[in-house]
Amino acid sequence: MEQEAVHALCDMARDALRRLNGSEHLMSVEVRDASGPVVEARVQWTMQRRQ
């Protein structure tokens, strides 16, 4: 389950990098079952242009 969440998050981040808009990015994937949340994978990055 954890690997699937991480793979989905990586795919989301790759797609977001193609449409860069803004300087701060936060994405997360939550995996749930009938009992509720099981695992959450999260990535956050900030982009600064130097020139």
Secondary structure per residue as TSV (DSSP state, phi and psi in degrees):
chain	resnum	aa	ss	phi	psi
A	1	M	-	360.0	-43.6
A	2	E	H	-61.9	-41.0
A	3	Q	H	-64.1	-38.6
A	4	E	H	-63.9	-40.2
A	5	A	H	-64.3	-43.0
A	6	V	H	-66.6	-41.3
A	7	H	H	-63.3	-42.4
A	8	A	H	-63.1	-41.1
A	9	L	H	-64.1	-41.2
A	10	C	H	-62.1	-41.6
A	11	D	H	-63.0	-42.0
A	12	M	H	-62.4	-44.0
A	13	A	H	-64.2	-42.3
A	14	R	H	-60.1	-44.8
A	15	D	H	-65.0	-38.5
A	16	A	H	-66.2	-36.1
A	17	L	H	-64.3	-25.8
A	18	R	H	-74.4	-21.8
A	19	R	T	-120.1	45.7
A	20	L	-	-53.5	119.4
A	21	N	-	-146.9	111.8
A	22	G	S	100.7	172.1
A	23	S	S	-109.6	-17.4
A	24	E	E	-118.4	138.3
A	25	H	E	-136.2	134.3
A	26	L	E	-139.2	127.0
A	27	M	E	-135.0	147.7
A	28	S	E	-148.7	154.5
A	29	V	E	-127.8	126.5
A	30	E	E	-112.6	128.0
A	31	V	E	-101.5	130.0
A	32	R	E	-125.5	156.1
A	33	D	E	-127.9	-168.3
A	34	A	T	-61.2	-25.0
A	35	S	T	-85.4	-15.2
A	36	G	E	128.6	-159.1
A	37	P	E	-61.2	138.6
A	38	V	E	-111.6	-47.7
A	39	V	E	-152.9	150.0
A	40	E	E	-130.0	131.6
A	41	A	E	-111.7	133.3
A	42	R	E	-139.1	143.1
A	43	V	E	-137.5	141.9
A	44	Q	E	-138.7	138.6
A	45	W	E	-146.7	156.3
A	46	T	E	-122.7	140.3
A	47	M	-	-119.8	130.0
A	48	Q	-	-126.7	128.0
A	49	R	-	-86.4	130.5
A	50	R	-	-89.4	-22.8
A	51	Q	-	-136.3	360.0
